[in-house]
Amino acid sequence: MAKIVIVGAGIGGIPMAFEMKDLARKEDEVVVIADTPTFHFVPSNPWVGVNWRKPEDIKVPLEPVFKKKKITFIQQKVARFQPEQNQVELADGSTVAYDYLVIATGPKLAFDEIPGLGPNGHTESVCHVDHAGPAGERWEAFTENPGPIIIGAVQGASCFGPAYEYLFTAETDLRQHKIRDKVKITYVTSEPYIGHLGLDGVGDTKGMLESEMRNKHIDWICNAKVDRVEDGMMYVTEVDENGAVKKQHELPFKHSMMLPAFKGVDALFGIEKLTNPRGFVLVDEHQRNPTYKNIYSVGVCIAIAPQKPTPVPTGVPKTGYMIESMVTATAHNIRDELDGKEPSHKGTWNALCLADFGDSGIAFLAMPQIPPRNVQWASRGRWVHWAKIGYEKYFMRKVRKGLSEPFYERLPLKLMGIMRLKK
């Protein structure tokens, strides 16, 4: 009998639990540790942030689902990982031992790295439903008394898709309220150009997104470093391609949503040979830590180095498609080990994103995620908006039913089929 412990119950942790339970032997125990009683569908947070969804709309209680799947659920925060002892320490001081550990914690949101950033400062966030919910309430108040808006992603950010989604969804909502003419919108980003996305662009994402911004009268500042945020004022340094200061901006705003940089969670930070200096988990091509061979990791919490430096630091995103491929590889590799074999499965690490803009959107596919690529494709249209809604409905159903089938398994081929038909 083996005890397989999964820490985290998000986009990575939940599929990991379901797939591992299906692949494990009858005598093995699968345990999930999470600090929340519910799963929440992170890709819907931009909708919550403009009050198009309520937090409860994108949540699923975990206890009934895990009970049905015969997965042990421990609702507690992990205080510290102890890889030398093969155990995790919980917030109440107790410990949970494991034979295999899968770390799927997601990131820590590094608001503290910029004065005044974040929900405890002067900007909103859609990285977590607990932030997006209050942001949606404040957005509703903003529409009653509008003013300038700043949306974007700060230095070190790696997940740019939600920033673009929130930007265009907010713009759509303003038009629906018939107050777009009263709101100046500025997009501020650490990307070297619009549509970089932490991926050096995918297809013509640069041209597509710039075109959307021009058509919708949105200004932008790239290569931007946010120095500090005060009530109603953001101080931004714009640099050139060599990193030299190009211009200092003082940007007034009445509403702002800025994505922060990510770090590893506190329970991981500083564990030598398990994590890098930012606290992200080090993994090999099989999602396994090179030092602690019985530890795997999936999702946003793993370390991926940028392909090349940018004038202002940017990270590499981990999309849902990529995370699901990590999960499937990890589950099969642990089963290999249970059967006395060496791990042989690898995640594809491809990027597929459905970026909803409220009434249209952009979809892109990068195979592999980092160039040079075998396939890169981008398309836009109203169909992306409906595809994103379909993705939300499917994934929520998957969690409620405890299904282990990957959503993205055949979607790239379907999207490329759509592309060929459109041509």
N, C-alpha and C positions, 0 to 999 in steps of 0.2 A: 504493500500500500504506500502511495506517495501523497503528500500534502502539497497542493499547488495553491499558492497565495497570490492573489491579484490585488494590487493597491490602486484604487481609482475606479470610478463608475461613470465615466464620461464616454465620449465618442470612441475612445480606444478601449477603456476598461470593460464596458458592457459587452461589445462583440467578443472581446477576449474571453470573458467568463462563459458566454454561450458556446463559442466554438471549442473552448477547452473542455467544457463539460461533455460535449458530444464526442470528443476524441479521446478523452481519458478512459481508463479501464474502470470497470464497475466498482472495484475496491478503492479507487483513488478518491480523495476528497478535494473539491474545489472550493476555495474560500475567497470572498471578496471583502476587502476593508475599504470603507469610504466614510468621509465626514459628513455626508448628506443623506437624508432619507429618500431622496428623489434623484432620478436622472433628469437632466434638462438638455434639450436639443439646441446646442450652441449656434448652429447656422441660422436659427430663427431670431437670434438676439437683436439684429438690426431692425427687424419688424417690431419687436417689443419696445425698442428705443424710440419709436415714433408712434407708439400706442396702437399699432396694427394687430398686435397680439398682446394678450395678458400673460404674465408669468405662468399662471396655472395652465394655460393652453399648451405649453411646451414642456410640461413636467409629467413624469410617470413615477408613482410610488414603487420603490424597489423591493420591499419586503415580500409582497405577494408573488412577484415575478420569480424571485430567487427561491422562494419556498416551493413553487410549482416545479422549478427546474432542479430541486434538491441541491442547491448551492448554499453553502453556509454564508451568512451575511453578518458582518460586524460593523455597526455604525459607530465609528470612532475616528478621530484624527490620529495619524501616525506621528509620533513625536520624533523618532529617529530610526533610521535603517541601521541594522547591525550585521553587515555581511560576514564578518569573521565568526559570528555566533549563529549564523543562519536563522536570524529572527528579526522581527520588527517590534519596536517598543511603542506602545500606545499612549495616548494622552493621560490615561488614568494610572499609568505606571506598570501595567501588565504587559506581557510580551506574547507574541504569536510566533511559533516556530514554523519553519517551512522546509520542504525538500527542494521545491522550485519556487522562485519568486518572479512575478511579472510586474514591473513598475509602470503604471499608466496614470500617474498623478496629474498630468497636465502641468502647466507652468505656474510660477509665481508672477504676478503682475507687478512690474518694477516701477510703480508710480513714484516711489520715494527718490528715484534718481533725478527727478526734475522738480524743483520747488513749485508748488501750487498745482501739480498735475493730479488728475484723478478725482473720483467721487468725494474724497475727503478734502479736495482742494477746490478748483474752479472749473474743471472739465468733466464731462460725462464719459462713461465707458459702456461698450456693448460686449465686453469680453466674457462677462458672467451675467446670468439672469438676475442675480441680486443687485447688480448695477444697472442693467438695462430696464428693469421694472420701474425704479424711481426716475430714471432718465425719461421714460415714456410719460410719466405723470408731469414732469417738468416741461417736456415738449408740448404737452397739451396747453399748459399755461403760457408757454412762449408764443403759441399761435394766436393767443388773445392780445398779445402786445409784442409784436415781432421787432427784430433788429438784425444787426450783422451776425453771420454764422462763420465759425472756423471749424473745419473738419479735416482729419488727416491722421498721420502716424509719425511718431517722434523717432529720433535717432536710436538705432538698435532694434527697432520694431522688425518683426519678421512676417507678420500675418496681415497683408495689406488688403486682401479681398474684402473683409468686413468694413474697412474704411470707405472703399468705393461704394459698397452696397448701401451703407448708411447715408453717404453723400447724396446719391441719386434717389434713394427712397425718400429722404427728407425733402429733396427738391420736388419730387412728385407730389408729396403730401402738401407742400406749400401751394402748388398749383391747384390741387383739389380744394384747398381752403380759399383759393382766389386771392392769396396775399404774396405770391411770388415776387411781384413788382416792388414789394416793400422790404425785401431781404437781399442784402449783398452776401454772396457765398464765396469763401476762399478755401481752397484745398491746400494744406501745408503738409509736405511729406519729405522724409529723408531719402526717398528714391532719387536716383540721378535723373530720371525722366518719368513722365506720366506713363503708366502701364508697365513699368519695370517689374513690379510685384515681388521683388526679392528673387526673381528667376531670370533676370536679364531679358524680360519680355517673352511672350509666347506668340508666335505668328505676328500679327499686326495689332497686338494689344495697345501699343503706343498710339498708332493712328486712330484706332477705334475709340479709345478713351479720351484722347485729346479732342476728337470730333464731337463726342458727347458733351464734353465740357464747353466747347465753343457754342454748340447749338443751344445749350442751356445757360449760357452767360455765367459760367463759373470761372473765377480766376484761380491761378495756382502758383505755388512757389515750390520748386524742387531743390534738392541738395540743401534742405533746411534743417537746422539744428534749433530745437526749442530751448532757450536759455532758462526761462522761468515764465510762470503764469500768475498774474494777479487778477483780482476781481474785475472782469471786463476788459482786460488787456493782456495780450500775449506778446512776448519778446522773442524774436526769431532772428537767428543769424543765417543768412544765405551764403553759401560758399561756391567757388568756381570748381572746375573739373580737377584742379590741383589741390583743393582743400583750403585755398586762401579765401579770406573774407571778401565777399563780393558786395554785400549790402546788409545793413541792419534794419529790421522791420519792427515797428510797434503797431500791432494789429488790434484794434478795438473789436469787441464781440459782446453779444448778448447771450449767445448759446454756443457751446463748443463740445465736440466729441473727438478726442485724440486717443488713438491706440498707443499703449505703452510698449516698452521693450519687455521681453520675457526673461526670467531667470528660473533656475531650478528651485523647487520648494525647499523650505528651511530644513526639513527632515533629511534631505539629501546633501545639502550644501557642505562642501569641505571634506567629503569622504574620499580620501585619496584612492586613485585607481578605479573608483566607481564612477566618478563624475569629473567633468572639466572645470575650469575656474569659474564658469558661470553657473555651475550646479546642474548641468545637463548630463544625462546618463550616457556613458561611453558604450557603444555597441559595435559588434562586427557585422559582417554581411548576413549573418543568421539571426540578428537582433539580440545576440548574447554578449554579455560583458566579457572582455578578453581576460580579465583577472579572476572574477568570481563566476565560474562557469555555470552555476545553477541560477544565475540571475539574468533575466531577459527584460527588455523594455520596449514599449511601443508608444507612438503618439508624439505629442508636442514636447514631451520631456526628454527626448533623446537628443544627442549632440550631432548636428550636421554643420560642417564648416561651409561658409560661403565659397562659391567657385572663384570669385575674384573680388578684391576690395572695391569699395565705392567711396566717393569723396566724403560722404557722411555714412557711418556704419549702418548696414542693413543686414537682417538675418534671412534665413531660408525658411519658407513656409512649409508646414506639413498639412496637406489637404486630406479630406475624408477618404478619398480614393487611395492615397498613399498609406494612410493609417490602417485601412482595412487590409491592405496587402501585407503590412507588417504583422497584423493580428493573425492572419491565416498562416503565414510562415512560422510564427512563434508557436502557435498551437500544434502544428505538425512537427516542429523540431522537438518540442517537449515530449510528444508522443514517441518520436524516434528514440529519445533518450530513455524513456520508460521501457522501450523494447530492446534496449542494449545497443542501439545504433548511435552513430554520430549525426549531429544535425546536418541537414542537407538542403533545407528549403530557404529561399531568399525572397524578401519582399520586392515588388517591382519598382517601388519608389518612383512611380509615375505621378504626374499631377493632373487632376481633372477638377475643374471648378465651374460651378454654376453661380454666377454673380448676378443677383436680382437687382433691378433698378426701379422696382415699384410698378412699372407698367411695361417694361421690356427687360433686357439684360444682355450680358455677354457670357458665353461659355468658351472655355479654352482647355486644350488637352496638350500635355507635354510628355513625351515618352522617349527617354527618361526625363525626369524633372529638370536636371541640370544639363545645359547644352555642352557638346553637340548632341542633337537628338535624332532618333529614327523617325519620329512623327512629331510635328507641331502643327496645331490647328486652332483657329479661333473663329467664332461666328457670333452674330448678335441678332436679336429679334425678340418679339413678344413671347415666342415659344419658350425662351429661357425662364421667364417669369413663371409660367405654368409648370415647367419642369422642376423648378425649385420648390414649388408648392407640392408637387408630386413626391419629390424627395423627402420633404418634411413628413408627409402623411405616411409614406412607406416606412421610414425609419422609426417613427413613433409606434406604428403597428408592430414592427419587428421587436421593439423593446417590450411592448405590452404582452406579446405572444411568446417571447423568449426564443425568437428565431435566430439561427446562426448563419443563415445564407447571406453572402456579401451582396450589398445593393449594387456595387459598382462593377461586378464581375464582367458583365457584357455591355455595360453602358458605353464605353469608348467606341466599340464597333457600331453601336446604334447611332451615336453622334456623328461618326464619320459617314455613315449611310445617309443621314440627314443632309450632310454637307454635299455629298455627291448628287442627291436628288435636287437640291437647290440650284446646283450648277446646270 
